[in-house]
Amino acid sequence: MESQQLMACAILVIVLVGIFGNTLSFILFSRPHMRSSSVNVLLCALSFFDFSLLTLSIPIFVIPNLDLWADDRSLSTYMAYILKMIYPINLMMQTCSVYIMVMITLERWVAVCRPLQVRVWCTPRKSRNAILVIIVSAFLYNFVRFFEYRFVATETGAIYEKWLRDPGTHRWYYVGYYTIMYIVTHFLVPFSVMAFANGHVIVAMCKLSQTRQMLTRQQQREQSTTVMLLIVTFVFAICNTLPFLLNVSESIFPTLFQDESTRGLAYWLNDLSNLLVVLNSGTTFIIYFTFSEKYRQTLIFILKNGCCATVSDYNNYTAMSRTASMRISSETGGQIQRQGSRMSNSSRSSDVLLKPIYMQKRSERFSSEYNERTCKHLAPFEDYKLPRLPNEKRKKKLHKMSAVEHRGMPEITITFSEDTPDGEPESPCQPC
């Protein structure tokens, strides 16, 4: 079997797995309780565009390279219709996928680096508006792709030939649109934005990791979502680097796919770049399943109750799961408490610190951390007398007033007694 057929079979396997995974992701992210988050709205749109991209990859990249054709004339006629009608739509889906990734990166940047502005900028409505703008822009930008090739009728059928994409007759289109605008719109702008935003997010997450014990469960879940989307972005960047370099090489060397000395290598790199693009779109659901707890929980819920279950059913399911986990935590905590009755105070505090965060009560976690910090700072002052605590007994305030007559004028003596600890003398005021 030739290398192109092997590559076509590999692409077909990835496409079938990716279609299943993106269909599953689209169903999960489109659930009512998942649509309440802006990032889930964007991930739902990304699943749809990846599904469309993978579906269109079968007639473009798989079928022409399989041994299904009786002669070259039928293959040429098939490719003429594909390049004229299907290939521009595939490029529209690719453009939408690129800028949905940019929007996901910006959403995570706002959530991590600008948390006070999340309720203003990261809303489902704004995400839907951004998706609509991306779809319209991608259609307008790639509409001219329908005129890159044209049909040429022959006696045996139809063939295709380059029209706008021909560097000899339309040099302005080939250099200006096909080369420069592609580099700017599909590489420089999106990759620069993603690199800048992801750099800030990584720095912020490194700072948060130092205080991980102080994070709530919701903050830890948001941090896990951010890690998941960072991995999705990195995989996207790696898989789209080779197609970009190949496009730039074709722009610099227009005869790259016609010259006999470079034709074989160019077509092999082209097949490899197509494989990487398909791999990126077909494996995102694996990353979702690995890093998203809510994704796994929703998947299990749908498998148990079906796609027609309501939001109330899901809320009851999550409440039951939460109750079961709390029961396990309470039983574990009770065992630790019974075993800890024979321990000293220091061993009890260390046992609390050894418990996982989700098993610690908030009061235990805060008190143990407070006692540890307090003992560390007060160690040099152990010989000094500590101030009186609020629950210690205080003396009652003494207010005395006496009046005597001195030289015909009344003399008033007032004595105040301040709150003092036991054993300390009072300091009465001097008589007026």
Disulfide bonds with the S-S distance in Angstrom:
none
